[in-house]
Amino acid sequence: MPPPLVAELSQEDHAVIHSAYRRLLRTLDGKMEQEDHDQVRHAFELAAEAHSLQRRKSGEPYITHPIEVAIICIEEIGLGPTAAVCALLHDVVEDTDYTIEQIKTEFGDKVALIVDGLTKLDGTATSESPQAENFRKVISTLVIDVRVVLIKMADRMHNMRTLGSMPRHKQLKIAAETSYIYAPLAHRLGLYNIRSEFQDLCLKIMEPETYDEINQKLNASEDERAEYIEKFLAPLQEELADAGLKYRCFGRAKSVSSIYNKIKSKDTPFEQVYDIFAVRIVLDVERRREKTLCWTAYSIVTDIYKPIPERLKDWVTVPKSNGYESLHTTVIGPEGRFVEVQIRSERMDEIAERGFAAHWKYKGINNQPDVYEKWLDQVRDLMENPNSDALEFVSDFKNNLYSEEIFAVTPRGDMINLPKGATALDFAFHIHTDIGYRCRAVKVNNRIVPMGYKLNMGDKVEVITDKNQKPNESWLKIVVTGKARSKIRNAMKEERRKTGELGKEALQRKFNNMKVNYDQGVETLVKFFNLNSHIDLYFAIATEEIDLIDTFKNFEVKDQKLVEIVKEAPIAEPDKKQEQPRGKITAATKILVNGEPAELYHYKLANCCNPVQGDDIFAFLTAKEGMKIHRTNCSNATNLLARYGYRVMKAEWVANMDTTFVVDLKITGVDEGIGVIERLTKEIGGLGVNIRSFHIEGGDQGYYEGKISLLVLNREQLNVVMRTLKKLDFVETVTRID
């Protein structure tokens, strides 16, 4: 029997809602007791009533969103009925008149705790970045109930899938947040499918042309790829069956974003990316024989196809820190093509597909280690300082979401997982905060190295401590892990606080003599010097950066309050030449920001990405340098949009500008002994484009790499230049560089 109808909705709306609700019940089929079924139904009815007057940007009834989030939680993440209840209620407190207390009364403490974690801050936060404050709130719930973050993942996934109805600038902000924090977090929790889809959807929004180009090429080569995989697997299947192994094997194309990253990192065209797909062999085997039979399957693969030894990755013997287990190798298949082969058990495959949720299914069974507990301890460490800056916290937390990792070994033989690029000082802080604080020197493989030495896989590390050692500011430039950075900052703040006690005492004496209210006086001075905190003021006074005698020449005392003396400035005549009606588009206008001429904001084109007319752009209001115009695929865009989204504004080009823009191109190719520079300049000149500068090197080794700086009218002209150069037989790659 379907739930009762809501009067405010049409029959068509009810059909859509009940169809979605029935799909939810089907995903929960077999996972619910009667009590769970009643809870899910009650949550649906309450949410449907609460959201009855709301619609999504697409026009659908809003309640379809919580239902879809609940379905993703069950189908794609592997959570249960409690998560479905919380997913159905996740926007009720934030978007309607319901309170957490009412949720607690209706559904109990556990559901109320999770829903509270999913509810954004109320907008009263005074942080420089409200987004960072919301990230911190969600992350803080990791140590209480990880389901909050998993439901948040499902919420973000449905929002990303339905982002098409949002304005372009909002799409960019949401995609940047997803790329900056949610995709790495999904990776850290072992949600590989979620992570891959996040990255694909972000690429589709940030660089739609690139996404479409790669996706079309993938689709075009699908039949040829399927035929090759079948040819590759045929001899393997025969040998695996002869060995008596129960298995399933298949080939799967890698994600668009993964292929794009390879194209970008290796500076190679799509056609030359050899590992566009991977072959997976999944063994149906009991837990105790997993490792043995995975290596048996590996030996069968490498008996048939020649392996590339340096591309063997053994995460069966030493799993990744997020619980991922698999054997990866690359072999040379038919026609000399490189093929990546992944070998794992059904249990390993479930954990690889569903991550944290699947891991808990096996927790405590057959001595399965709790791979997340140490990482959650690090999150608890970061949460210890509730007064830390939200942006710093999010940055530190993100540093814990590393994808590539190494392990180092203690003198006692314990293995320590660290991100790739971690230093000897990171290792010291990972062992224990006090060891990090007192670190005087480090030995790696029995020889003294600098604290900033980057560790390699398998290094044996010994930390030498000194009770008189203290952290200093230069250490922040040495470490890369969030834990180490957070602990060093805390130590520096404590040191500043202790030093600042002398400044505080001096200020108290001065205020007593002047009969100034202490709290009001301190706040006034903090604002006057544009400082971040009282501690910074006390420290500046103690270290004589601020001279109190000179300072108080700028103030007078009125009613026990410190009042700044206002100095009258000379009245300047208005510059009539500079005056123009606000909002009027002139011939000089190149860019509109929120529909107004960008010159009203005193803007500049960002040097980090050099936008040209036709590029997809956004405007960013900096703290000190006015308005900057960035490309949406700028290397800094994700950070700016994710952390400072409230400073971002919509920007668009004004058509038909007679202005040139500077663009740098990197060109590589084979030097055929014929004047490369002459041929390149002739081709470019023939397109009517001026060359600003040209640098080339490596020509005497049969290979050249050149950097050409051009003056182009717009992106269309730039694309014509790039396409023309790519067609030349002596040119291998042409890429735009920032």
C-alpha positions in Angstrom: 0.0 0.0 0.0 1.6 3.3 -1.0 2.0 6.2 1.5 -0.8 8.8 1.7 -0.8 11.6 -0.9 0.3 15.1 -0.1 -2.5 17.6 -1.0 -0.1 20.3 -2.4 1.2 18.0 -5.2 -0.4 17.0 -8.5 -1.3 13.5 -9.5 1.7 13.5 -11.9 4.0 14.6 -9.1 2.7 11.7 -6.9 3.3 9.2 -9.7 7.0 10.4 -10.0 7.4 10.3 -6.2 5.9 6.9 -5.6 7.9 5.4 -8.5 11.1 6.6 -6.8 9.9 5.4 -3.4 9.1 1.9 -4.8 12.7 1.8 -6.3 14.0 2.6 -2.8 12.0 -0.3 -1.3 13.3 -2.7 -4.0 16.9 -1.8 -3.1 16.2 -2.5 0.5 14.4 -5.8 -0.2 15.8 -8.5 2.1 17.8 -6.0 4.2 14.9 -4.9 6.5 13.0 -6.1 9.5 9.5 -4.9 10.0 10.7 -2.2 12.4 13.1 -0.9 9.7 10.4 -0.9 7.1 8.2 1.2 9.5 11.0 3.7 10.1 11.7 4.1 6.4 8.1 4.7 5.6 7.7 7.2 8.5 10.8 9.1 7.3 9.5 9.2 3.8 6.1 10.5 4.9 7.6 13.2 7.1 10.1 14.3 4.4 7.4 14.3 1.7 5.2 16.5 3.9 8.1 18.8 5.0 9.3 19.3 1.4 5.8 19.4 -0.2 6.0 23.1 -1.3 9.6 22.8 -2.6 10.9 22.0 -6.0 14.3 21.4 -7.4 15.8 23.7 -10.1 14.8 21.1 -12.7 11.2 21.4 -11.7 10.8 18.0 -10.0 9.3 17.7 -6.5 12.1 18.2 -4.0 11.4 14.9 -2.2 12.8 13.0 -5.2 16.3 14.2 -4.2 16.3 12.6 -0.7 14.9 9.4 -2.2 17.6 9.2 -4.8 20.3 9.9 -2.1 18.9 7.0 -0.1 19.0 4.7 -3.2 22.7 5.7 -3.8 23.5 4.9 -0.1 22.0 1.4 -0.5 22.9 0.4 -4.1 26.3 2.1 -4.6 27.8 2.4 -1.1 26.3 -0.6 0.6 24.7 1.0 3.6 21.6 -0.2 5.4 18.1 0.9 6.5 19.3 3.4 9.1 21.3 5.3 6.5 18.2 5.3 4.2 16.2 6.9 7.0 18.9 9.6 7.5 19.2 10.2 3.8 15.4 10.8 3.5 15.6 13.3 6.4 19.0 14.9 5.5 17.5 18.2 4.3 14.5 18.4 6.6 16.1 20.5 9.4 18.1 22.7 7.0 15.3 23.5 4.6 12.1 23.3 6.6 10.7 24.2 10.0 11.5 20.9 11.6 14.2 20.9 14.4 16.8 18.3 15.5 14.8 17.9 18.7 11.7 16.8 16.7 13.8 14.3 14.7 15.2 12.9 18.0 11.7 12.5 19.4 10.4 10.8 16.2 13.4 8.6 15.3 15.8 8.4 18.2 19.3 9.7 19.2 21.3 7.8 16.5 19.3 9.2 13.5 19.2 12.7 15.1 23.0 12.7 15.5 23.6 11.7 11.8 21.0 14.2 10.5 22.5 17.0 12.6 25.9 16.2 11.1 24.4 16.4 7.6 22.8 19.9 8.3 24.8 22.8 7.2 25.7 25.7 9.5 23.0 28.2 10.0 24.8 31.0 8.1 25.9 32.9 11.2 29.5 31.7 10.9 32.0 34.5 10.7 34.8 32.4 9.1 36.6 33.8 6.1 35.2 30.7 4.3 31.7 29.4 5.2 32.4 26.4 2.9 35.4 25.5 5.0 33.3 25.7 8.2 30.8 23.4 6.7 33.5 21.0 5.5 34.9 21.0 9.1 31.5 20.2 10.5 30.9 17.2 8.2 34.5 15.9 8.7 34.2 16.2 12.5 31.4 13.6 12.4 33.8 11.1 10.9 35.0 10.2 14.4 31.4 9.9 15.7 29.6 8.0 12.9 31.2 7.6 9.5 27.8 7.2 7.9 27.4 11.0 8.0 30.2 11.4 5.5 29.0 8.4 3.4 25.5 9.9 3.1 27.1 13.3 2.3 28.9 11.5 -0.6 25.6 10.1 -1.9 24.0 13.6 -1.5 26.9 15.2 -3.5 26.7 12.4 -6.1 23.0 13.1 -6.9 23.6 16.8 -6.9 26.5 16.4 -9.4 24.4 14.1 -11.6 21.6 16.7 -11.8 23.7 19.8 -12.0 22.6 20.8 -15.5 19.7 22.9 -14.3 22.0 25.2 -12.2 23.5 28.5 -13.4 27.0 28.0 -14.9 28.9 29.8 -12.1 27.2 27.6 -9.4 28.0 24.5 -11.4 31.7 25.6 -11.3 31.6 26.2 -7.5 30.0 22.8 -6.8 32.3 20.9 -9.2 35.4 22.6 -7.6 34.3 21.6 -4.1 33.7 18.1 -5.3 37.2 17.9 -6.9 38.9 19.6 -4.0 37.5 17.5 -1.1 34.9 15.0 -1.9 36.7 13.0 -4.6 39.9 12.6 -2.5 37.7 11.7 0.5 35.9 9.1 -1.5 39.3 7.7 -2.5 40.5 7.6 1.1 37.3 5.7 2.1 37.9 3.2 -0.7 34.9 4.3 -2.7 36.6 3.9 -6.1 33.5 3.9 -8.3 32.2 7.0 -6.5 35.6 8.7 -6.8 35.9 8.0 -10.5 32.4 9.3 -11.2 33.0 12.4 -9.2 36.2 13.1 -11.2 34.4 12.4 -14.5 31.5 14.7 -13.6 33.9 17.5 -12.5 35.8 17.2 -15.8 32.5 17.3 -17.7 31.7 20.6 -16.0 35.1 22.3 -15.8 36.3 21.2 -19.3 33.3 20.1 -21.3 35.1 20.1 -24.7 37.9 17.9 -23.4 35.4 15.5 -21.8 33.3 15.2 -24.9 36.4 14.6 -27.1 37.8 11.8 -25.0 34.3 10.2 -24.4 33.6 10.2 -28.2 36.9 8.5 -28.9 36.2 5.9 -26.2 32.8 5.2 -27.7 34.2 5.0 -31.2 36.8 2.4 -30.2 34.5 0.3 -28.0 33.9 -2.5 -30.5 37.6 -2.8 -31.4 38.4 -2.8 -27.7 35.9 -5.5 -26.9 37.3 -7.7 -29.7 40.9 -7.2 -28.4 39.9 -8.1 -24.8 38.2 -11.3 -26.0 41.4 -12.2 -27.9 43.5 -11.4 -24.8 41.4 -13.4 -22.4 40.9 -16.6 -24.5 44.2 -18.3 -23.6 44.0 -17.1 -20.0 40.5 -18.6 -19.4 41.7 -21.9 -20.7 44.7 -22.0 -18.3 42.8 -20.7 -15.3 40.1 -23.4 -15.8 42.8 -26.1 -16.2 44.3 -25.0 -12.8 40.9 -25.6 -11.2 40.3 -22.0 -10.2 36.8 -20.6 -9.8 36.9 -17.1 -11.4 35.3 -14.5 -13.5 37.3 -12.2 -15.8 36.4 -9.2 -17.9 37.9 -6.0 -19.4 36.7 -2.5 -18.5 37.6 0.9 -20.0 39.1 3.3 -17.6 37.3 6.5 -16.7 37.4 9.6 -18.9 39.1 11.6 -16.1 41.8 8.9 -15.6 42.6 8.9 -19.3 42.7 12.7 -19.3 45.2 12.7 -16.4 47.4 10.3 -18.4 47.2 12.5 -21.5 48.1 15.5 -19.5 50.8 14.0 -17.3 52.5 12.2 -20.1 51.9 14.9 -22.7 50.7 12.4 -25.2 47.6 12.2 -27.5 44.7 9.8 -26.8 45.8 7.4 -29.5 49.1 6.8 -27.7 47.7 6.1 -24.2 48.3 2.4 -24.0 46.3 1.5 -20.8 42.9 2.8 -21.8 41.4 -0.4 -20.3 42.2 -2.9 -17.7 41.5 -6.6 -17.4 40.3 -7.9 -14.1 40.5 -11.5 -12.8 38.3 -12.1 -9.7 38.8 -15.4 -7.9 36.0 -17.1 -5.9 38.1 -18.5 -3.0 38.0 -18.8 0.8 39.8 -16.1 2.8 42.8 -18.3 3.9 43.8 -19.2 0.4 43.4 -15.7 -1.2 47.1 -14.7 -1.4 48.3 -18.1 -2.7 45.7 -18.3 -5.4 46.2 -14.7 -6.5 49.9 -15.4 -7.0 48.9 -18.6 -8.9 46.7 -16.6 -11.2 49.6 -14.1 -11.6 52.0 -16.9 -12.7 49.5 -18.1 -15.3 49.1 -14.6 -16.7 52.9 -14.0 -16.9 53.5 -17.5 -18.4 51.3 -16.5 -21.3 52.2 -12.8 -21.7 55.5 -11.2 -21.0 55.3 -8.9 -17.9 56.9 -5.4 -17.4 58.6 -6.1 -14.0 58.7 -2.5 -12.8 54.9 -2.2 -13.2 54.1 -5.0 -10.7 52.2 -3.6 -7.7 51.6 -5.9 -4.8 48.7 -4.7 -2.6 47.8 -8.2 -1.6 50.8 -8.7 0.7 50.7 -5.0 1.9 47.2 -3.5 1.4 46.8 0.2 0.8 46.0 2.2 4.0 42.3 2.5 2.8 42.0 -1.3 2.7 42.5 -1.8 -1.0 43.9 -5.2 -1.9 44.8 -6.4 -5.4 47.7 -7.5 -7.6 48.4 -5.2 -10.5 50.8 -6.0 -13.4 51.2 -4.8 -16.9 52.0 -7.3 -19.6 52.6 -7.2 -23.4 49.5 -8.6 -25.1 48.8 -9.5 -28.7 50.0 -7.0 -31.3 52.6 -5.7 -28.8 50.0 -3.7 -26.8 50.5 -3.0 -23.1 47.6 -4.4 -21.0 47.1 -3.8 -17.2 45.8 -6.9 -15.4 44.3 -6.8 -11.9 44.0 -9.9 -9.8 41.9 -10.2 -6.6 39.4 -12.2 -4.7 35.6 -11.6 -4.5 36.1 -10.2 -1.0 38.8 -7.9 -2.2 36.7 -6.8 -5.1 33.7 -6.0 -2.9 36.0 -3.8 -0.7 37.5 -2.2 -3.8 34.0 -1.4 -5.2 32.3 -0.3 -1.9 35.2 0.7 0.3 34.5 1.5 3.9 31.0 0.0 4.1 32.1 -3.3 2.7 35.2 -3.3 5.0 33.0 -3.2 8.1 31.2 -6.3 6.8 34.4 -8.2 7.2 35.6 -6.4 10.4 36.7 -8.9 13.0 36.4 -11.9 10.7 39.6 -13.9 10.1 41.8 -11.3 11.8 40.9 -8.7 9.2 42.8 -5.6 10.4 40.9 -2.4 11.1 42.7 -0.4 8.3 40.7 2.8 9.0 41.3 3.1 12.8 44.8 4.7 12.5 43.5 7.2 9.9 40.5 8.1 12.1 43.0 8.7 15.0 44.7 11.2 12.7 41.4 12.9 12.1 40.8 13.0 15.8 44.2 14.7 16.3 43.2 17.4 13.7 39.9 17.9 15.6 41.6 18.5 18.9 42.0 22.2 18.3 38.5 23.5 17.8 39.7 27.1 17.6 42.0 26.5 14.6 41.3 28.4 11.4 38.7 26.5 9.2 40.7 27.0 6.0 43.9 25.6 7.7 41.9 22.7 9.0 40.5 21.8 5.6 43.9 22.1 4.0 45.5 19.9 6.7 42.7 17.3 6.3 43.0 17.3 2.6 46.7 16.5 3.0 45.6 13.3 4.7 43.6 12.3 1.7 46.6 11.2 -0.3 46.2 8.8 -3.2 49.8 7.6 -3.7 51.6 6.3 -0.7 54.8 4.7 0.5 55.7 2.8 3.6 58.8 3.4 5.8 60.1 1.1 8.6 60.9 1.8 12.2 64.0 0.4 13.9 61.7 -2.3 15.5 60.4 -3.3 12.0 56.9 -1.7 12.2 55.7 -0.4 8.8 54.4 3.2 8.6 52.2 4.3 5.7 52.8 7.9 4.5 51.9 9.9 1.5 54.3 10.0 -1.4 56.6 13.0 -0.9 56.5 12.7 2.9 59.7 13.8 4.7 61.7 12.4 7.6 60.0 15.1 9.9 56.6 13.8 8.8 57.7 10.4 9.9 58.7 11.7 13.3 55.3 13.3 13.9 53.5 10.2 12.6 55.2 8.1 15.3 54.2 10.5 18.1 53.6 14.2 18.5 56.3 14.5 21.2 58.8 12.7 19.0 58.0 15.3 16.3 58.4 18.2 18.7 61.7 17.0 20.0 63.2 15.8 16.7 66.8 16.9 16.5 68.1 14.7 13.6 67.0 11.7 11.5 68.9 8.6 10.3 67.6 7.0 7.1 69.2 3.6 6.3 71.8 4.3 9.0 73.0 7.6 7.7 72.1 11.1 8.9 69.8 13.0 6.5 68.2 16.5 6.7 64.7 16.6 8.3 63.3 17.6 4.9 64.6 14.4 3.2 61.9 12.8 1.1 61.4 9.2 2.1 61.4 6.4 -0.4 59.5 3.1 -0.3 61.0 0.8 2.3 63.4 3.3 4.0 64.4 2.4 7.5 64.0 5.5 9.7 65.4 6.3 13.1 64.5 9.6 14.9 67.0 11.2 17.2 65.3 13.5 19.9 66.5 16.2 22.2 64.4 17.4 25.1 65.5 21.0 24.5 64.4 21.0 20.8 61.3 23.1 19.8 59.4 23.4 16.5 60.0 26.6 14.5 58.3 28.2 11.6 60.7 26.8 9.0 59.4 23.3 9.8 56.0 24.2 8.1 57.9 24.3 4.8 59.4 20.9 5.4 56.4 18.7 6.2 53.5 17.7 3.9 51.1 15.7 6.1 48.1 17.3 7.8 49.0 15.9 11.2 52.5 17.4 11.2 51.4 20.8 9.9 48.6 21.0 12.5 50.8 20.0 15.4 53.6 22.5 14.3 51.0 25.3 14.0 49.6 24.5 17.5 53.1 24.5 19.0 53.9 27.9 17.3 50.6 29.4 18.6 51.4 28.2 22.1 54.9 29.6 21.9 53.4 33.0 20.6 50.9 32.8 23.5 53.7 32.4 26.1 55.8 35.2 24.6 52.7 37.3 24.3 52.0 37.1 28.1 54.6 39.9 28.6 52.9 42.1 26.0 49.5 41.4 27.6 50.9 42.5 31.0 52.4 45.7 29.5 49.0 46.5 27.8 47.1 45.9 31.0 49.3 48.4 32.9 48.9 51.0 30.2 45.1 50.7 30.1 44.9 50.9 33.9 46.9 54.1 33.9 44.7 55.5 31.1 41.5 54.2 32.7 40.5 52.4 29.5 38.0 49.4 29.5 40.4 46.5 28.8 38.2 44.4 26.5 37.1 47.3 24.4 40.6 48.7 24.1 42.1 45.3 23.0 39.4 44.9 20.3 40.0 48.4 19.0 43.8 47.8 18.7 43.3 44.5 17.0 41.1 46.2 14.3 43.5 49.2 14.1 46.5 47.0 13.2 44.4 44.6 11.2 45.5 41.6 13.2 43.8 38.2 13.4 43.7 37.7 17.2 44.5 39.0 20.6 47.4 36.7 20.8 48.9 38.4 17.7 48.5 41.8 19.4 50.2 40.6 22.6 53.0 39.0 20.7 53.7 42.1 18.6 53.9 44.2 21.7 56.2 41.7 23.5 58.6 41.6 20.5 58.4 45.4 20.1 56.9 45.2 16.6 54.3 47.6 18.1 55.4 50.5 20.1 52.7 51.4 22.7 53.9 55.0 23.1 53.6 55.8 19.3 50.4 53.8 19.1 48.5 55.8 21.7 49.3 59.0 19.8 46.6 57.9 17.4 43.9 57.6 20.2 42.1 59.5 22.9 40.0 58.3 25.9 36.3 59.0 26.1 34.1 57.4 28.7 36.8 54.8 29.4 36.8 53.9 25.7 39.7 54.1 23.3 38.7 56.3 20.3 40.8 56.8 17.2 41.6 60.4 16.4 40.2 61.1 12.9 42.5 63.2 10.8 40.8 65.3 8.2 42.0 64.6 4.7 42.2 67.4 2.0 39.1 67.4 -0.2 40.0 66.4 -3.7 38.2 67.7 -6.8 36.4 64.9 -8.5 38.1 63.6 -11.7 35.4 64.1 -14.2 37.3 62.2 -16.8 37.1 59.0 -14.7 33.4 59.3 -14.0 31.0 57.1 -16.0 27.5 55.9 -15.5 27.5 52.7 -13.5 26.5 49.7 -15.6 27.1 51.4 -19.0 28.9 49.2 -21.5 31.4 51.2 -23.6 33.6 50.3 -26.5 36.4 49.6 -24.1 34.4 46.9 -22.3 35.9 43.4 -22.8 34.3 41.5 -20.0 31.0 41.6 -18.0 31.0 40.6 -14.3 27.5 39.9 -13.0 26.2 41.7 -16.1 28.2 44.9 -15.5 31.4 46.2 -17.2 34.4 44.6 -15.5 36.3 47.9 -15.4 34.0 48.9 -12.5 35.9 46.4 -10.5 39.4 47.4 -11.6 40.1 43.9 -12.9 43.1 42.1 -14.4 43.5 38.9 -16.4 45.1 36.3 -14.2 48.8 35.6 -15.1 48.5 32.0 -13.9 46.3 31.0 -16.8 46.2 34.0 -19.3 42.6 33.8 -20.5 41.8 34.7 -24.1 38.5 35.8 -25.6 36.3 32.7 -25.9 37.7 30.8 -22.9 35.3 29.8 -20.2 36.0 32.2 -17.3 35.0 33.4 -13.9 35.8 36.5 -11.8 37.5 36.2 -8.4 37.6 39.1 -5.9 41.1 38.8 -4.2 41.8 40.1 -0.7 44.4 42.7 -1.8 44.7 42.8 -5.6 41.2 43.6 -6.8 39.3 41.5 -9.3 41.1 38.7 -11.3 39.7 36.9 -14.3 40.6 33.2 -14.4 39.9 30.4 -16.9 37.6 27.7 -15.4 40.3 25.1 -16.1 43.1 27.2 -14.5 45.4 25.2 -12.2 44.3 27.5 -9.3 40.5 27.4 -10.1 39.6 24.3 -8.0 41.2 25.8 -4.9 39.7 29.3 -5.4 36.2 28.0 -6.2 36.1 25.4 -3.4 37.6 27.4 -0.6 36.4 31.0 -1.4 33.3 30.4 -3.5 31.6 33.5 -1.9 34.2 35.7 -3.7 33.4 34.2 -7.1 31.3 36.1 -9.6 29.9 35.2 -13.0 32.1 36.6 -15.9 31.6 36.5 -19.7 33.3 38.0 -22.7 31.8 40.9 -24.7 31.7 39.7 -28.4 33.6 41.2 -31.3 36.6 42.7 -29.5 39.5 44.1 -31.4 42.1 43.0 -28.7 44.9 40.5 -28.7 45.8 38.1 -25.9 49.1 36.4 -25.0 49.1 32.6 -25.2 52.0 30.2 -24.7 52.2 26.9 -26.6 54.6 24.0 -25.9 55.5 22.1 -29.1 57.5 18.8 -29.3 58.5 16.6 -32.2 61.2 14.9 -34.2 63.9 17.0 -35.6 64.3 16.0 -39.2 67.3 18.1 -39.8 65.3 20.7 -41.8 64.8 24.2 -40.3 62.2 23.5 -37.7 62.0 27.1 -36.5 61.6 28.4 -40.1 58.8 25.9 -40.9 56.9 26.6 -37.7 57.1 30.4 -38.1 56.0 30.1 -41.7 52.9 28.1 -40.8 52.0 30.4 -38.0 52.6 33.6 -40.0 50.5 32.2 -42.8 47.5 32.2 -40.4 47.9 35.9 -39.7 49.1 35.4 -36.1 52.0 37.4 -34.6 54.7 35.6 -32.7 55.8 37.4 -29.5 58.7 35.1 -28.6 60.1 31.7 -29.6 62.5 29.4 -27.7 63.5 25.9 -28.8 66.1 23.4 -27.6 67.1 19.7 -28.0 67.3 19.8 -31.8 70.8 18.2 -32.0 69.4 15.0 -30.4 66.8 14.1 -32.9 64.1 15.7 -30.7 63.1 19.2 -30.0 60.9 21.0 -27.5 59.8 24.6 -28.2 57.9 27.3 -26.4 56.1 29.8 -28.6 54.4 32.9 -27.2 51.6 34.1 -29.6 49.3 37.1 -29.8 45.8 35.8 -30.7 42.4 37.5 -31.1 40.3 34.7 -29.5 40.1 31.1 -28.6 38.8 30.2 -32.0 41.9 31.6 -33.7 44.1 29.8 -31.1 42.4 26.4 -31.9 43.0 27.0 -35.6 46.7 27.5 -34.9 46.9 24.4 -32.7 45.1 22.2 -35.2 47.3 23.4 -38.1 50.5 22.7 -36.2 49.4 19.2 -35.1 48.9 18.2 -38.7 52.6 18.8 -39.5 54.6 15.6 -39.9 57.5 16.8 -37.7 55.2 17.9 -34.8 54.3 15.3 -32.1 52.4 17.4 -29.6 51.0 20.9 -29.2 49.7 21.9 -25.8 48.6 25.2 -24.3 50.5 26.0 -21.1 49.8 28.4 -18.2 
